[in-house]
Amino acid sequence: MKIAGFDIGGANTDIAIVDFDESGNIISIETDFMYLPMWMKKDELKEALDDLIGDNEINAVGVSMTAELVDAYKTKKEGVLDIAQKSVDTFNVPVGFVGLNGIIEMSNVIKDPMKVAAANWIATATLAAKIDPDCILIDTGSTTTDIIPIKHGQEHATGRSDLERLKTGELVYSGTLRTNVAALVEKVPLDGTMIRVASELFAITADVQMVLGNITEYEYSCSTMDGAGKSIKESMRRISRVVCGDLDILKFDEIMAIAEYIYSVQINRISEALLEVSKQNNLSNVVTTGLGMDIIGAKACEKAGLKHTGMDKILKKEDCVVAPAVGTAILMEQYINKA
């Protein structure tokens, strides 16, 4: 049985096509993603889902989502219902949605849309529990970082929505690629002092990661702020603008120092939230995953003094980038077999 798991985010739509045997064991996993900025291209979602499936013959589809938050929708409920309906309309096989209590069908999504809003972390927690039944999952994607406590093999998050999880430290709106640098720092080092930054959309964390050699141009999967390319030089130019400079005004070493400082601040912020969740739940082991698994998640663990294990212990490295999609497919398979 082949099941497609989709994780429909605001910027990226991820897919995992998981082939299961009759006993529910995984035979193979195929993963992919598409950059689809839903705030501009929500009407292209059906085409994107179809393109990601390609020629694969599938038996069912599971969907998790976070794209309901994009400002193309007036409310989250509107976003959930639009995304869910487009998903159902795309496929002629059973479609289920990841909610706070597992997979639910479209009829129940219509009754209570908020049950499936931003619930993709439920799917990822299922995978982390396979590695350690008592741990903290830290999943750093392009835009956000989920920090989810797991106890006795079940997610144990205090917050049940994005708003609540922002309060508890279980959600940090800081990611590998799309975080505005000006949202992370008020000042950066230059000429032996700390200089204020310009509050503009000049540079994002993807530029910082490129300059520091933490990601490749391929992994820089989102749009650039100036519409230019994604090379190290172009990323350095964008970072220089954060202090109203350019490559004629700032030296290579100065831009590198700014990038390193921004990176350290991001790690510190995520580490603080990780420690908050750790103390609240008396958990010290961490499972890391996502695009920023090694360059952010693991570094935050080290800063916090917590032991960490990568989800690549059970998945291929590239599959960890779309872990919520993999977990969604697994939850959908379990739901079908229970039905």
N, C-alpha and C positions, 0 to 999 in steps of 0.2 A: 504494500500500500504506500503510495506517495502522497504526502501532505505538504502543501505550501504554507509556510508561516510568513506573514507580512508584518513588518513594524513600520507603520506610516508616521513619519516624523514631520516636523515643520519644514525641514530642509532636505532630508534624505528619506527615501522609501527603500527599506531593506527587505530582502527575501531570503528564505532558507527552504529549499526543497529537500525534505527528509524522507528517505525510503525506509519503511519498517517491514520486518518479517511478520509472520502470523502471530508470533508471541509478543510483538511490540518492541522487539530489539531493533536498534538502528543499524541498517545495512550501509547507508551512505548519506552524506550531506553535501548539497551543492548550494553555494551562497553567492549573492550578488547585491548590488545596490544601484540606485539611480538618484542623482541630485535633482530634486524636484521642489523648488521653493514654493510651498503651498500658499504663501501669502500673495503670490502672483499667478500661480499656475494650478490652482485647485481644480479647475475644469478639465485639466489634462490627466487627472488621477486614473481614470478608467483605462486610458491608453497606456499609461505607465505600468499599471498592474499587469495588463495583457502582455506588454513587451517584456517584462521581467519573467513571466511564465514561459514565454517562447514556445517551443515545440513540445514541452513536457506535458505528458498526460498525467493529470493529478486526480486524486479521489476526493479530496476535501481541502478547504482553505481555512486557516486560522488568521485572525487579524488582531493586532494590538495597535494602539495609536497614541500619539501626543500632538498631532497636527491640529486638533480642535482648538488649540490656543492661538493659532495665527490670527492676525488682525483682519484677515479677509472675512472672518465670521464675527457677527455681532456678539454672540454668546457661545460658550462651550457646547451647550446643548445643540445649537444650530450646527456647529462643526461636527460633533459626533454623528448626528443624524445624516448629514450630507456625506461624510466619509463612509459610514456604514452602508448607506443605500447604494452608493457608487460601487462598493465592494461586492454587495449582493448581486447587483445588476451585471457585473463583469463576468461572473462565473455560473456555470450550470451544474455545480456540485454543492454539497453542504458547506455553508459558511458559518463559522462561529467567531465570537469576539471575546478577547481576554478582558475579564472584569475583576473586581476586587475579590470575588469568591470563585474564580475560575472561569471556564468558558460559558458564555450565554448566547442564546440565539437572537435573531433580529427582532422577533416579537417582544422579547424582554428588553432589548435595547430601546425600542420605541417607548416602552412603559417607563423606563428610568435610564435615560442616556448617560447620566453622570456616573453610573456604575462602571463604564468602560473608559471614561476620560482619563488619559495619562496613566493607564494601568499596566504599561508594558513591563514595569519593574517586577510585577507579579510573575511573569514568565521567566525572567532572568533569575529570580530567586530560586526557582525550581532547579535550575542547573547548578547554582552555587551549593545548594543543599546536598547535591550528589557528591560534592567534594568534601564538604564539612557540614554536618547537621547543626553545628553551633558555631556560627561565624558572622562576620559582617560582609555583605557584598558591596563592593565599590565598582560601579560601572561608569566609566568616563567616556562619553560620546563626543560628538562634534560641538554640542551646545551646552549640555548639562552633565552633572555628576550625581548619580543615585547612590545613596549610602543606606543600605537596608539591613537591619538586624535579622538574623535567622536563628531560631531556637527549636531544637528537637525536630529539625528537618522542615520547619514551616516558617514562612516570613512572619516577622513579629514587629512590623513597622507601627509606630505610634500614630503617625499621620496617615490619613486615608485619601488625601487629595494633595495636589501640588501646593496649595496655600498652606495646608497643615504641615506638610513635610518641609517647607521652607522655615517654618517656626521651629521644628524639632532638630534641624540639621541633617535630615534624611534626604534632602534635595539641596544641591548647591548649583545655582545658575552660573556655572563656569565650566567651559568645555575645551576640547583640544583645538578646535578650529575657529568657532564663530563668536567668541567672546570679545567684545569691544575692549581694547586696551585701556581706554579712558574709564571704563567701569571697574577696572582692577586697581589702578593706581592713581593717586592725585599728584604725586611727584616722582621723578626718576633722577638717578645720579648723572651729573654732567659737570665737568671742570671742577671736581672736588666738592661740589655742593649738590643740594637737592633742588631741582627745578620743577615748577608746576607744569602740568601737561595741558594740552588743548582738548577741550571736551568736544571732540568731533569724531566722526566715523572715518578716521584716517587709517588705522591699523587694527588687526584682530590677532587673536592668539595663534592662528595659522602662520602669520608672518613671523611671530616670535619663534615658533617651532621650526620653521624653515631656516631661519638665520642660525639657529643653534644646532641644526643638523638632525633634529629629532623626527622629522617626517620628510617624505619625498614629495615631488610635485604631483604625483599620482594621488597621494594621500591628502593633498591640499584639494579636497573635492568640492569646496564651496566657492562662491564668487569672491573676487577680490574687491576691496572697497573703492578702488579707483578704476576698476575695469581693465587694468593692465594685467600682465602675465604673473606667473607664480615662481619665478626664479629667485634665488637668494638675493641678487642685486635689487630686483624689484620689491622684494619684501623689506629690504633694508631701507629703500627709499620711503616706503610707507611708514616704517617705524620712525624715521627721521622727522616726518611731518608731525608726529605726536608732540614734539617740542618746537613745532613751527620751523623746522629746518629742512635741509635737503642734502643730497650727496656732495654738493660743493661746500656746504657749511660744516657738516659733521664728518669726522674721520671714522674709519672702519672700526677701530677699537672703541670709540665712543658709542657707536650704535650697538656693538656687541655687549657692552656693559649695560646699556639700557635694556636690551633684550634679556640678558641674564637676570637683571633685577626684577623685571616684570614676571618672568618665569618663577622666580623664588617666591614672589608675593602670591601667585596663584597656588603654588604648592602649599604654602603656609595656610591659606584660607581653607583649602580642602582638608588639610590635616587637622585644623581646628574643629571642623564639623565632624570629622571621623572620630576624634577623641571624645567629642560630645556624645555621639551615638555609642561609642565603646563604654563610656562610664555609665550612661543611662541603662545599658543592657548587660553590663558585666561580661562583655565579650572582648577577646583579645586577638583572635585569629581572623584574618581577612582574606577574602577571595577577590581578586582583581580581574576585570574584563573591560572590553570596549576598545575603541581606537586609541585611547590614552592609557591603556592597561599598564604599560611599562613606564612611559615617560611622565605620567601624572599619578595614576593610582598607586603604583609601587613606591614612587618617591614620597607621596603623602603618608604612606604606611611607615616608611623609614623615618620620616620626620616625626611621626607620632610614636615611634618606638614599638610598633605592632608587627607581628609576624604576618607574612603574606604569601599566598599561593596564587599563581595565575590560572585562569580558567582553561588555558591551553594544556592543562593536565588531562582534560577529558575531551577538548575540542582542538581542531587545528587552529593555528594562530589567526589565520584569516577569517575563520568562523567566529572567533571571539569578538570581532568588530561588529558583527550583527547578532550577538548573543540573544537579544530579545526576540528576534525572528525565529531562531532555532528553538528557544523555549516555547514560543507560541505554537509551533508545529507539534512539539511534544505534548503540550496541553490539549491540543485539538485531537491528537491520536488517542489520548487517554479518554477524552470525552466521548468519542465515537464508540470506543470499545465498551464503555460503561452503559451506553444507550441501549 
